[in-house]
Amino acid sequence: MPGGAQLSVTDMRSSVRCPVDYNTIGEHLTLGDIALHICNISNQGFMVDGCSGMERGHRVIVRLPVAGRIEGCCIWTHDNRAGFQFERIIRPDEYDDMIAAMKPKMRMRRLA
């Protein structure tokens, strides 16, 4: 039997990500309530930084403006960052309203 997350959304890494600075509480089955800092988000998933104890396959329920409670599955971790894929795609109209409520960061990457 194959392992891993059984998600209804395929991994489409080409989604446009919006940089945000959004703090929320995640509900984790074994870790309980955990503080999460979402640093970028798309309609298919999000990335957090400053988290520890997260592993691939872990599931977290987060509360987001407009979209409400939504579950995400950890797809990758690196150092103190983790990427999550939503259990469902957030509709474009909800996504636009959600981003407006989250006050996106307009940051520019420094060129090396």
Biopython code that builds the backbone (N, CA, C, O; Angstrom):
import numpy as np
from Bio.PDB.StructureBuilder import StructureBuilder

atoms = [
    (1, "MET", "N", (0.846, -1.178, 0.000)),
    (1, "MET", "CA", (0.000, 0.000, 0.000)),
    (1, "MET", "C", (0.889, 1.238, 0.000)),
    (1, "MET", "O", (1.790, 1.347, 0.832)),
    (2, "PRO", "N", (0.652, 2.172, -0.917)),
    (2, "PRO", "CA", (1.480, 3.379, -0.961)),
    (2, "PRO", "C", (1.206, 4.261, 0.248)),
    (2, "PRO", "O", (0.069, 4.362, 0.707)),
    (3, "GLY", "N", (2.258, 4.900, 0.763)),
    (3, "GLY", "CA", (2.109, 5.797, 1.910)),
    (3, "GLY", "C", (1.996, 7.229, 1.459)),
    (3, "GLY", "O", (1.952, 7.517, 0.263)),
    (4, "GLY", "N", (1.950, 8.116, 2.411)),
    (4, "GLY", "CA", (1.909, 9.542, 2.116)),
    (4, "GLY", "C", (0.506, 10.093, 2.145)),
    (4, "GLY", "O", (-0.467, 9.371, 2.367)),
    (5, "ALA", "N", (0.424, 11.367, 1.920)),
    (5, "ALA", "CA", (-0.845, 12.075, 1.979)),
    (5, "ALA", "C", (-1.717, 11.714, 0.795)),
    (5, "ALA", "O", (-1.231, 11.607, -0.331)),
    (6, "GLN", "N", (-2.977, 11.530, 1.040)),
    (6, "GLN", "CA", (-3.961, 11.279, -0.014)),
    (6, "GLN", "C", (-4.795, 12.548, -0.162)),
    (6, "GLN", "O", (-5.817, 12.711, 0.503)),
    (7, "LEU", "N", (-4.352, 13.433, -1.033)),
    (7, "LEU", "CA", (-4.991, 14.730, -1.188)),
    (7, "LEU", "C", (-5.778, 14.796, -2.488)),
    (7, "LEU", "O", (-5.435, 14.146, -3.476)),
    (8, "SER", "N", (-6.833, 15.590, -2.468)),
    (8, "SER", "CA", (-7.634, 15.739, -3.674)),
    (8, "SER", "C", (-7.007, 16.731, -4.642)),
    (8, "SER", "O", (-7.430, 16.814, -5.795)),
    (9, "VAL", "N", (-6.019, 17.475, -4.204)),
    (9, "VAL", "CA", (-5.354, 18.484, -5.020)),
    (9, "VAL", "C", (-3.990, 17.945, -5.422)),
    (9, "VAL", "O", (-3.224, 17.487, -4.575)),
    (10, "THR", "N", (-3.690, 17.999, -6.707)),
    (10, "THR", "CA", (-2.378, 17.545, -7.140)),
    (10, "THR", "C", (-1.344, 18.622, -6.839)),
    (10, "THR", "O", (-1.685, 19.800, -6.740)),
    (11, "ASP", "N", (-0.094, 18.230, -6.694)),
    (11, "ASP", "CA", (0.970, 19.178, -6.392)),
    (11, "ASP", "C", (1.307, 19.973, -7.635)),
    (11, "ASP", "O", (1.957, 19.461, -8.546)),
    (12, "MET", "N", (0.871, 21.218, -7.680)),
    (12, "MET", "CA", (1.114, 22.090, -8.826)),
    (12, "MET", "C", (1.946, 23.269, -8.340)),
    (12, "MET", "O", (1.402, 24.328, -8.026)),
    (13, "ARG", "N", (3.249, 23.090, -8.278)),
    (13, "ARG", "CA", (4.153, 24.058, -7.696)),
    (13, "ARG", "C", (4.210, 25.361, -8.483)),
    (13, "ARG", "O", (4.851, 26.315, -8.042)),
    (14, "SER", "N", (3.559, 25.422, -9.629)),
    (14, "SER", "CA", (3.611, 26.641, -10.432)),
    (14, "SER", "C", (2.627, 27.711, -9.949)),
    (14, "SER", "O", (2.559, 28.788, -10.541)),
    (15, "SER", "N", (1.869, 27.437, -8.894)),
    (15, "SER", "CA", (0.933, 28.421, -8.363)),
    (15, "SER", "C", (1.648, 29.695, -7.948)),
    (15, "SER", "O", (2.749, 29.658, -7.399)),
    (16, "VAL", "N", (1.011, 30.809, -8.216)),
    (16, "VAL", "CA", (1.568, 32.091, -7.824)),
    (16, "VAL", "C", (1.410, 32.228, -6.313)),
    (16, "VAL", "O", (0.314, 32.074, -5.773)),
    (17, "ARG", "N", (2.512, 32.517, -5.648)),
    (17, "ARG", "CA", (2.498, 32.683, -4.209)),
    (17, "ARG", "C", (2.533, 34.167, -3.874)),
    (17, "ARG", "O", (3.228, 34.953, -4.518)),
    (18, "CYS", "N", (1.779, 34.525, -2.865)),
    (18, "CYS", "CA", (1.736, 35.915, -2.427)),
    (18, "CYS", "C", (2.461, 36.009, -1.086)),
    (18, "CYS", "O", (2.089, 35.311, -0.143)),
    (19, "PRO", "N", (3.492, 36.860, -0.981)),
    (19, "PRO", "CA", (4.161, 37.020, 0.312)),
    (19, "PRO", "C", (3.243, 37.727, 1.299)),
    (19, "PRO", "O", (2.666, 38.769, 0.987)),
    (20, "VAL", "N", (3.112, 37.157, 2.486)),
    (20, "VAL", "CA", (2.280, 37.741, 3.536)),
    (20, "VAL", "C", (3.039, 37.673, 4.855)),
    (20, "VAL", "O", (4.070, 37.009, 4.959)),
    (21, "ASP", "N", (2.530, 38.351, 5.833)),
    (21, "ASP", "CA", (3.068, 38.336, 7.191)),
    (21, "ASP", "C", (1.864, 38.102, 8.088)),
    (21, "ASP", "O", (1.293, 39.049, 8.629)),
    (22, "TYR", "N", (1.474, 36.825, 8.249)),
    (22, "TYR", "CA", (0.210, 36.499, 8.908)),
    (22, "TYR", "C", (0.430, 35.459, 10.004)),
    (22, "TYR", "O", (0.938, 34.368, 9.746)),
    (23, "ASN", "N", (0.046, 35.805, 11.211)),
    (23, "ASN", "CA", (0.141, 34.881, 12.342)),
    (23, "ASN", "C", (-1.212, 34.250, 12.608)),
    (23, "ASN", "O", (-2.238, 34.930, 12.594)),
    (24, "THR", "N", (-1.209, 32.955, 12.851)),
    (24, "THR", "CA", (-2.438, 32.231, 13.149)),
    (24, "THR", "C", (-2.105, 31.061, 14.075)),
    (24, "THR", "O", (-0.939, 30.776, 14.345)),
    (25, "ILE", "N", (-3.130, 30.406, 14.544)),
    (25, "ILE", "CA", (-2.965, 29.215, 15.372)),
    (25, "ILE", "C", (-3.342, 28.012, 14.527)),
    (25, "ILE", "O", (-4.390, 28.000, 13.880)),
    (26, "GLY", "N", (-2.485, 26.999, 14.535)),
    (26, "GLY", "CA", (-2.764, 25.759, 13.829)),
    (26, "GLY", "C", (-3.169, 24.682, 14.820)),
    (26, "GLY", "O", (-2.624, 24.610, 15.921)),
    (27, "GLU", "N", (-4.116, 23.853, 14.436)),
    (27, "GLU", "CA", (-4.546, 22.737, 15.273)),
    (27, "GLU", "C", (-3.892, 21.466, 14.738)),
    (27, "GLU", "O", (-4.184, 21.027, 13.625)),
    (28, "HIS", "N", (-3.006, 20.881, 15.543)),
    (28, "HIS", "CA", (-2.263, 19.681, 15.160)),
    (28, "HIS", "C", (-2.714, 18.544, 16.060)),
    (28, "HIS", "O", (-2.916, 18.745, 17.257)),
    (29, "LEU", "N", (-2.875, 17.357, 15.498)),
    (29, "LEU", "CA", (-3.411, 16.219, 16.243)),
    (29, "LEU", "C", (-2.579, 15.885, 17.471)),
    (29, "LEU", "O", (-3.137, 15.680, 18.549)),
    (30, "THR", "N", (-1.257, 15.823, 17.335)),
    (30, "THR", "CA", (-0.420, 15.433, 18.472)),
    (30, "THR", "C", (0.271, 16.607, 19.158)),
    (30, "THR", "O", (0.542, 16.542, 20.357)),
    (31, "LEU", "N", (0.559, 17.670, 18.427)),
    (31, "LEU", "CA", (1.240, 18.824, 19.016)),
    (31, "LEU", "C", (0.268, 19.806, 19.655)),
    (31, "LEU", "O", (0.695, 20.712, 20.372)),
    (32, "GLY", "N", (-1.026, 19.647, 19.412)),
    (32, "GLY", "CA", (-2.032, 20.567, 19.942)),
    (32, "GLY", "C", (-2.055, 21.863, 19.152)),
    (32, "GLY", "O", (-1.756, 21.877, 17.958)),
    (33, "ASP", "N", (-2.412, 22.952, 19.821)),
    (33, "ASP", "CA", (-2.443, 24.263, 19.174)),
    (33, "ASP", "C", (-1.017, 24.794, 19.061)),
    (33, "ASP", "O", (-0.273, 24.821, 20.040)),
    (34, "ILE", "N", (-0.649, 25.214, 17.852)),
    (34, "ILE", "CA", (0.694, 25.735, 17.624)),
    (34, "ILE", "C", (0.605, 27.081, 16.907)),
    (34, "ILE", "O", (-0.237, 27.284, 16.033)),
    (35, "ALA", "N", (1.485, 27.983, 17.295)),
    (35, "ALA", "CA", (1.554, 29.295, 16.649)),
    (35, "ALA", "C", (2.253, 29.126, 15.308)),
    (35, "ALA", "O", (3.330, 28.536, 15.230)),
    (36, "LEU", "N", (1.640, 29.643, 14.260)),
    (36, "LEU", "CA", (2.208, 29.564, 12.915)),
    (36, "LEU", "C", (2.342, 30.958, 12.324)),
    (36, "LEU", "O", (1.457, 31.801, 12.474)),
    (37, "HIS", "N", (3.452, 31.183, 11.655)),
    (37, "HIS", "CA", (3.654, 32.429, 10.918)),
    (37, "HIS", "C", (3.660, 32.072, 9.432)),
    (37, "HIS", "O", (4.614, 31.474, 8.934)),
    (38, "ILE", "N", (2.591, 32.442, 8.730)),
    (38, "ILE", "CA", (2.496, 32.186, 7.294)),
    (38, "ILE", "C", (3.248, 33.299, 6.582)),
    (38, "ILE", "O", (2.934, 34.478, 6.744)),
    (39, "CYS", "N", (4.256, 32.907, 5.782)),
    (39, "CYS", "CA", (5.053, 33.923, 5.087)),
    (39, "CYS", "C", (4.736, 33.993, 3.595)),
    (39, "CYS", "O", (5.057, 34.989, 2.947)),
    (40, "ASN", "N", (4.108, 32.947, 3.034)),
    (40, "ASN", "CA", (3.562, 33.071, 1.683)),
    (40, "ASN", "C", (2.421, 32.097, 1.520)),
    (40, "ASN", "O", (2.339, 31.083, 2.213)),
    (41, "ILE", "N", (1.537, 32.424, 0.585)),
    (41, "ILE", "CA", (0.313, 31.629, 0.428)),
    (41, "ILE", "C", (-0.133, 31.668, -1.032)),
    (41, "ILE", "O", (0.087, 32.653, -1.737)),
    (42, "SER", "N", (-0.757, 30.592, -1.467)),
    (42, "SER", "CA", (-1.394, 30.533, -2.787)),
    (42, "SER", "C", (-2.780, 29.941, -2.573)),
    (42, "SER", "O", (-3.170, 29.665, -1.439)),
    (43, "ASN", "N", (-3.514, 29.747, -3.641)),
    (43, "ASN", "CA", (-4.838, 29.146, -3.483)),
    (43, "ASN", "C", (-4.742, 27.638, -3.250)),
    (43, "ASN", "O", (-5.755, 26.981, -3.009)),
    (44, "GLN", "N", (-3.522, 27.087, -3.322)),
    (44, "GLN", "CA", (-3.327, 25.652, -3.135)),
    (44, "GLN", "C", (-2.534, 25.277, -1.899)),
    (44, "GLN", "O", (-2.476, 24.103, -1.534)),
    (45, "GLY", "N", (-1.915, 26.268, -1.243)),
    (45, "GLY", "CA", (-1.128, 25.947, -0.062)),
    (45, "GLY", "C", (-0.439, 27.162, 0.524)),
    (45, "GLY", "O", (-0.663, 28.295, 0.098)),
    (46, "PHE", "N", (0.416, 26.900, 1.524)),
    (46, "PHE", "CA", (1.089, 27.992, 2.211)),
    (46, "PHE", "C", (2.424, 27.519, 2.779)),
    (46, "PHE", "O", (2.664, 26.321, 2.925)),
    (47, "MET", "N", (3.287, 28.483, 3.093)),
    (47, "MET", "CA", (4.564, 28.188, 3.727)),
    (47, "MET", "C", (4.626, 28.911, 5.055)),
    (47, "MET", "O", (4.209, 30.063, 5.167)),
    (48, "VAL", "N", (5.153, 28.224, 6.067)),
    (48, "VAL", "CA", (5.353, 28.830, 7.372)),
    (48, "VAL", "C", (6.844, 28.857, 7.681)),
    (48, "VAL", "O", (7.612, 28.036, 7.179)),
    (49, "ASP", "N", (7.234, 29.808, 8.508)),
    (49, "ASP", "CA", (8.611, 29.819, 8.998)),
    (49, "ASP", "C", (8.577, 29.890, 10.517)),
    (49, "ASP", "O", (7.558, 30.231, 11.117)),
    (50, "GLY", "N", (9.697, 29.566, 11.118)),
    (50, "GLY", "CA", (9.783, 29.604, 12.571)),
    (50, "GLY", "C", (9.044, 28.478, 13.264)),
    (50, "GLY", "O", (8.698, 28.597, 14.440)),
    (51, "CYS", "N", (8.799, 27.392, 12.561)),
    (51, "CYS", "CA", (8.094, 26.272, 13.188)),
    (51, "CYS", "C", (9.072, 25.139, 13.469)),
    (51, "CYS", "O", (10.063, 24.970, 12.758)),
    (52, "SER", "N", (8.792, 24.381, 14.489)),
    (52, "SER", "CA", (9.628, 23.224, 14.793)),
    (52, "SER", "C", (8.719, 22.040, 15.108)),
    (52, "SER", "O", (7.569, 22.216, 15.511)),
    (53, "GLY", "N", (9.238, 20.863, 14.925)),
    (53, "GLY", "CA", (8.463, 19.660, 15.207)),
    (53, "GLY", "C", (7.553, 19.218, 14.080)),
    (53, "GLY", "O", (6.857, 18.210, 14.199)),
    (54, "MET", "N", (7.551, 19.964, 12.989)),
    (54, "MET", "CA", (6.698, 19.615, 11.855)),
    (54, "MET", "C", (7.433, 18.635, 10.959)),
    (54, "MET", "O", (8.627, 18.796, 10.705)),
    (55, "GLU", "N", (6.728, 17.622, 10.480)),
    (55, "GLU", "CA", (7.315, 16.625, 9.588)),
    (55, "GLU", "C", (6.411, 16.406, 8.392)),
    (55, "GLU", "O", (5.217, 16.705, 8.432)),
    (56, "ARG", "N", (6.998, 15.879, 7.326)),
    (56, "ARG", "CA", (6.211, 15.550, 6.132)),
    (56, "ARG", "C", (5.053, 14.645, 6.510)),
    (56, "ARG", "O", (5.216, 13.694, 7.274)),
    (57, "GLY", "N", (3.882, 14.950, 5.967)),
    (57, "GLY", "CA", (2.695, 14.148, 6.241)),
    (57, "GLY", "C", (1.856, 14.649, 7.400)),
    (57, "GLY", "O", (0.699, 14.248, 7.534)),
    (58, "HIS", "N", (2.410, 15.523, 8.251)),
    (58, "HIS", "CA", (1.630, 16.086, 9.351)),
    (58, "HIS", "C", (0.510, 16.946, 8.785)),
    (58, "HIS", "O", (0.670, 17.609, 7.760)),
    (59, "ARG", "N", (-0.614, 16.922, 9.466)),
    (59, "ARG", "CA", (-1.775, 17.711, 9.062)),
    (59, "ARG", "C", (-2.054, 18.784, 10.101)),
    (59, "ARG", "O", (-1.949, 18.547, 11.304)),
    (60, "VAL", "N", (-2.414, 19.973, 9.616)),
    (60, "VAL", "CA", (-2.697, 21.116, 10.479)),
    (60, "VAL", "C", (-3.949, 21.803, 9.955)),
    (60, "VAL", "O", (-4.099, 22.010, 8.751)),
    (61, "ILE", "N", (-4.837, 22.150, 10.864)),
    (61, "ILE", "CA", (-6.008, 22.951, 10.496)),
    (61, "ILE", "C", (-5.714, 24.385, 10.885)),
    (61, "ILE", "O", (-5.376, 24.664, 12.036)),
    (62, "VAL", "N", (-5.842, 25.306, 9.921)),
    (62, "VAL", "CA", (-5.598, 26.729, 10.178)),
    (62, "VAL", "C", (-6.879, 27.514, 9.922)),
    (62, "VAL", "O", (-7.750, 27.093, 9.160)),
    (63, "ARG", "N", (-6.969, 28.658, 10.575)),
    (63, "ARG", "CA", (-8.082, 29.584, 10.335)),
    (63, "ARG", "C", (-7.554, 30.738, 9.516)),
    (63, "ARG", "O", (-6.599, 31.409, 9.906)),
    (64, "LEU", "N", (-8.180, 30.962, 8.381)),
    (64, "LEU", "CA", (-7.778, 32.033, 7.484)),
    (64, "LEU", "C", (-8.944, 32.971, 7.256)),
    (64, "LEU", "O", (-10.097, 32.541, 7.282)),
    (65, "PRO", "N", (-8.661, 34.264, 7.030)),
    (65, "PRO", "CA", (-9.756, 35.178, 6.723)),
    (65, "PRO", "C", (-10.477, 34.716, 5.461)),
    (65, "PRO", "O", (-9.838, 34.226, 4.530)),
    (66, "VAL", "N", (-11.773, 34.863, 5.421)),
    (66, "VAL", "CA", (-12.642, 34.539, 4.291)),
    (66, "VAL", "C", (-12.735, 33.026, 4.055)),
    (66, "VAL", "O", (-13.842, 32.490, 4.022)),
    (67, "ALA", "N", (-11.624, 32.333, 3.891)),
    (67, "ALA", "CA", (-11.640, 30.887, 3.623)),
    (67, "ALA", "C", (-12.057, 30.082, 4.846)),
    (67, "ALA", "O", (-12.551, 28.964, 4.705)),
    (68, "GLY", "N", (-11.870, 30.627, 6.034)),
    (68, "GLY", "CA", (-12.255, 29.938, 7.268)),
    (68, "GLY", "C", (-11.270, 28.836, 7.645)),
    (68, "GLY", "O", (-10.072, 28.933, 7.377)),
    (69, "ARG", "N", (-11.804, 27.781, 8.274)),
    (69, "ARG", "CA", (-10.963, 26.658, 8.701)),
    (69, "ARG", "C", (-10.656, 25.777, 7.499)),
    (69, "ARG", "O", (-11.552, 25.372, 6.759)),
    (70, "ILE", "N", (-9.384, 25.492, 7.324)),
    (70, "ILE", "CA", (-8.969, 24.651, 6.199)),
    (70, "ILE", "C", (-7.771, 23.816, 6.632)),
    (70, "ILE", "O", (-6.887, 24.294, 7.343)),
    (71, "GLU", "N", (-7.758, 22.568, 6.194)),
    (71, "GLU", "CA", (-6.685, 21.656, 6.568)),
    (71, "GLU", "C", (-5.576, 21.685, 5.531)),
    (71, "GLU", "O", (-5.830, 21.777, 4.330)),
    (72, "GLY", "N", (-4.354, 21.607, 6.008)),
    (72, "GLY", "CA", (-3.193, 21.530, 5.140)),
    (72, "GLY", "C", (-2.335, 20.345, 5.527)),
    (72, "GLY", "O", (-2.247, 19.987, 6.701)),
    (73, "CYS", "N", (-1.704, 19.740, 4.539)),
    (73, "CYS", "CA", (-0.811, 18.609, 4.760)),
    (73, "CYS", "C", (0.614, 19.071, 4.473)),
    (73, "CYS", "O", (0.875, 19.684, 3.438)),
    (74, "CYS", "N", (1.539, 18.776, 5.393)),
    (74, "CYS", "CA", (2.934, 19.182, 5.217)),
    (74, "CYS", "C", (3.558, 18.365, 4.085)),
    (74, "CYS", "O", (3.613, 17.137, 4.147)),
    (75, "ILE", "N", (4.016, 19.052, 3.072)),
    (75, "ILE", "CA", (4.608, 18.427, 1.888)),
    (75, "ILE", "C", (6.125, 18.413, 1.984)),
    (75, "ILE", "O", (6.766, 17.486, 1.489)),
    (76, "TRP", "N", (6.713, 19.437, 2.620)),
    (76, "TRP", "CA", (8.163, 19.499, 2.755)),
    (76, "TRP", "C", (8.540, 20.295, 3.994)),
    (76, "TRP", "O", (7.761, 21.118, 4.476)),
    (77, "THR", "N", (9.737, 20.047, 4.504)),
    (77, "THR", "CA", (10.316, 20.844, 5.583)),
    (77, "THR", "C", (11.780, 21.097, 5.255)),
    (77, "THR", "O", (12.435, 20.284, 4.604)),
    (78, "HIS", "N", (12.274, 22.223, 5.711)),
    (78, "HIS", "CA", (13.692, 22.555, 5.562)),
    (78, "HIS", "C", (14.041, 23.556, 6.654)),
    (78, "HIS", "O", (13.442, 24.629, 6.733)),
    (79, "ASP", "N", (15.012, 23.206, 7.497)),
    (79, "ASP", "CA", (15.375, 24.030, 8.646)),
    (79, "ASP", "C", (14.118, 24.325, 9.459)),
    (79, "ASP", "O", (13.481, 23.395, 9.954)),
    (80, "ASN", "N", (13.751, 25.578, 9.607)),
    (80, "ASN", "CA", (12.563, 25.908, 10.399)),
    (80, "ASN", "C", (11.381, 26.320, 9.526)),
    (80, "ASN", "O", (10.454, 26.974, 10.004)),
    (81, "ARG", "N", (11.411, 25.937, 8.239)),
    (81, "ARG", "CA", (10.314, 26.252, 7.314)),
    (81, "ARG", "C", (9.576, 24.974, 6.927)),
    (81, "ARG", "O", (10.142, 23.881, 6.959)),
    (82, "ALA", "N", (8.321, 25.125, 6.565)),
    (82, "ALA", "CA", (7.531, 23.979, 6.111)),
    (82, "ALA", "C", (6.509, 24.457, 5.082)),
    (82, "ALA", "O", (5.959, 25.553, 5.193)),
    (83, "GLY", "N", (6.269, 23.618, 4.088)),
    (83, "GLY", "CA", (5.286, 23.917, 3.049)),
    (83, "GLY", "C", (4.095, 22.990, 3.179)),
    (83, "GLY", "O", (4.256, 21.785, 3.371)),
    (84, "PHE", "N", (2.904, 23.548, 3.075)),
    (84, "PHE", "CA", (1.663, 22.798, 3.234)),
    (84, "PHE", "C", (0.803, 22.909, 1.988)),
    (84, "PHE", "O", (0.754, 23.957, 1.346)),
    (85, "GLN", "N", (0.134, 21.831, 1.656)),
    (85, "GLN", "CA", (-0.828, 21.821, 0.564)),
    (85, "GLN", "C", (-2.219, 21.746, 1.175)),
    (85, "GLN", "O", (-2.477, 20.908, 2.039)),
    (86, "PHE", "N", (-3.126, 22.628, 0.721)),
    (86, "PHE", "CA", (-4.490, 22.624, 1.225)),
    (86, "PHE", "C", (-5.223, 21.354, 0.805)),
    (86, "PHE", "O", (-4.905, 20.758, -0.225)),
    (87, "GLU", "N", (-6.197, 20.946, 1.600)),
    (87, "GLU", "CA", (-7.022, 19.797, 1.269)),
    (87, "GLU", "C", (-7.944, 20.098, 0.092)),
    (87, "GLU", "O", (-8.423, 19.185, -0.581)),
    (88, "ARG", "N", (-8.184, 21.372, -0.148)),
    (88, "ARG", "CA", (-9.021, 21.809, -1.276)),
    (88, "ARG", "C", (-8.460, 23.122, -1.789)),
    (88, "ARG", "O", (-7.783, 23.853, -1.066)),
    (89, "ILE", "N", (-8.750, 23.403, -3.036)),
    (89, "ILE", "CA", (-8.305, 24.662, -3.639)),
    (89, "ILE", "C", (-9.248, 25.781, -3.182)),
    (89, "ILE", "O", (-10.467, 25.608, -3.158)),
    (90, "ILE", "N", (-8.673, 26.910, -2.825)),
    (90, "ILE", "CA", (-9.489, 28.063, -2.459)),
    (90, "ILE", "C", (-9.939, 28.754, -3.743)),
    (90, "ILE", "O", (-9.121, 29.061, -4.611)),
    (91, "ARG", "N", (-11.244, 28.997, -3.858)),
    (91, "ARG", "CA", (-11.801, 29.619, -5.065)),
    (91, "ARG", "C", (-11.173, 30.992, -5.307)),
    (91, "ARG", "O", (-10.831, 31.694, -4.355)),
    (92, "PRO", "N", (-11.020, 31.379, -6.587)),
    (92, "PRO", "CA", (-10.367, 32.661, -6.908)),
    (92, "PRO", "C", (-10.996, 33.873, -6.223)),
    (92, "PRO", "O", (-10.271, 34.753, -5.760)),
    (93, "ASP", "N", (-12.329, 33.941, -6.146)),
    (93, "ASP", "CA", (-12.960, 35.099, -5.502)),
    (93, "ASP", "C", (-12.668, 35.118, -4.004)),
    (93, "ASP", "O", (-12.419, 36.185, -3.442)),
    (94, "GLU", "N", (-12.693, 33.955, -3.346)),
    (94, "GLU", "CA", (-12.347, 33.870, -1.928)),
    (94, "GLU", "C", (-10.876, 34.208, -1.719)),
    (94, "GLU", "O", (-10.518, 34.894, -0.761)),
    (95, "TYR", "N", (-10.027, 33.723, -2.620)),
    (95, "TYR", "CA", (-8.588, 33.949, -2.496)),
    (95, "TYR", "C", (-8.263, 35.443, -2.553)),
    (95, "TYR", "O", (-7.498, 35.939, -1.726)),
    (96, "ASP", "N", (-8.829, 36.152, -3.509)),
    (96, "ASP", "CA", (-8.573, 37.591, -3.628)),
    (96, "ASP", "C", (-8.999, 38.338, -2.368)),
    (96, "ASP", "O", (-8.270, 39.203, -1.882)),
    (97, "ASP", "N", (-10.182, 38.005, -1.835)),
    (97, "ASP", "CA", (-10.663, 38.651, -0.612)),
    (97, "ASP", "C", (-9.788, 38.279, 0.586)),
    (97, "ASP", "O", (-9.526, 39.117, 1.450)),
    (98, "MET", "N", (-9.334, 37.019, 0.638)),
    (98, "MET", "CA", (-8.486, 36.552, 1.725)),
    (98, "MET", "C", (-7.155, 37.298, 1.726)),
    (98, "MET", "O", (-6.689, 37.747, 2.773)),
    (99, "ILE", "N", (-6.543, 37.428, 0.544)),
    (99, "ILE", "CA", (-5.265, 38.137, 0.428)),
    (99, "ILE", "C", (-5.422, 39.589, 0.873)),
    (99, "ILE", "O", (-4.566, 40.116, 1.584)),
    (100, "ALA", "N", (-6.499, 40.231, 0.462)),
    (100, "ALA", "CA", (-6.732, 41.623, 0.862)),
    (100, "ALA", "C", (-6.825, 41.734, 2.387)),
    (100, "ALA", "O", (-6.316, 42.691, 2.969)),
    (101, "ALA", "N", (-7.470, 40.764, 3.032)),
    (101, "ALA", "CA", (-7.615, 40.773, 4.492)),
    (101, "ALA", "C", (-6.298, 40.459, 5.204)),
    (101, "ALA", "O", (-6.082, 40.900, 6.333)),
    (102, "MET", "N", (-5.421, 39.702, 4.550)),
    (102, "MET", "CA", (-4.141, 39.329, 5.159)),
    (102, "MET", "C", (-3.073, 40.403, 4.994)),
    (102, "MET", "O", (-1.988, 40.272, 5.560)),
    (103, "LYS", "N", (-3.345, 41.437, 4.251)),
    (103, "LYS", "CA", (-2.405, 42.533, 4.005)),
    (103, "LYS", "C", (-1.067, 42.003, 3.498)),
    (103, "LYS", "O", (-0.114, 41.875, 4.266)),
    (104, "PRO", "N", (-1.001, 41.701, 2.221)),
    (104, "PRO", "CA", (0.228, 41.121, 1.660)),
    (104, "PRO", "C", (1.425, 42.056, 1.779)),
    (104, "PRO", "O", (1.288, 43.279, 1.759)),
    (105, "LYS", "N", (2.598, 41.449, 1.902)),
    (105, "LYS", "CA", (3.834, 42.208, 1.947)),
    (105, "LYS", "C", (4.266, 42.482, 0.523)),
    (105, "LYS", "O", (4.251, 41.582, -0.317)),
    (106, "MET", "N", (4.639, 43.677, 0.251)),
    (106, "MET", "CA", (5.166, 44.027, -1.063)),
    (106, "MET", "C", (6.674, 44.120, -0.930)),
    (106, "MET", "O", (7.233, 45.214, -0.854)),
    (107, "ARG", "N", (7.326, 42.977, -0.902)),
    (107, "ARG", "CA", (8.764, 42.990, -0.712)),
    (107, "ARG", "C", (9.448, 42.633, -2.007)),
    (107, "ARG", "O", (8.903, 41.923, -2.852)),
    (108, "MET", "N", (10.625, 43.128, -2.140)),
    (108, "MET", "CA", (11.436, 42.809, -3.303)),
    (108, "MET", "C", (12.585, 41.944, -2.858)),
    (108, "MET", "O", (13.161, 42.174, -1.794)),
    (109, "ARG", "N", (12.926, 40.960, -3.646)),
    (109, "ARG", "CA", (14.084, 40.131, -3.351)),
    (109, "ARG", "C", (15.349, 40.870, -3.708)),
    (109, "ARG", "O", (15.428, 41.534, -4.741)),
    (110, "ARG", "N", (16.333, 40.750, -2.847)),
    (110, "ARG", "CA", (17.630, 41.343, -3.150)),
    (110, "ARG", "C", (18.344, 40.450, -4.139)),
    (110, "ARG", "O", (18.355, 39.229, -3.989)),
    (111, "LEU", "N", (18.924, 41.042, -5.123)),
    (111, "LEU", "CA", (19.702, 40.295, -6.095)),
    (111, "LEU", "C", (21.103, 40.068, -5.540)),
    (111, "LEU", "O", (21.707, 40.980, -4.975)),
    (112, "ALA", "N", (21.612, 38.866, -5.701)),
    (112, "ALA", "CA", (22.947, 38.549, -5.161)),
    (112, "ALA", "C", (24.045, 39.104, -6.031)),
    (112, "ALA", "O", (25.224, 38.929, -5.723)),
]
sb = StructureBuilder()
sb.init_structure("model")
sb.init_model(0)
sb.init_chain("A")
sb.init_seg("    ")
for serial, (resi, resn, name, xyz) in enumerate(atoms, 1):
    if name == "N":
        sb.init_residue(resn, " ", resi, " ")
    sb.init_atom(name, np.array(xyz, "f"), 0.0, 1.0, " ", f" {name:<3s}", serial, name[0])
structure = sb.get_structure()
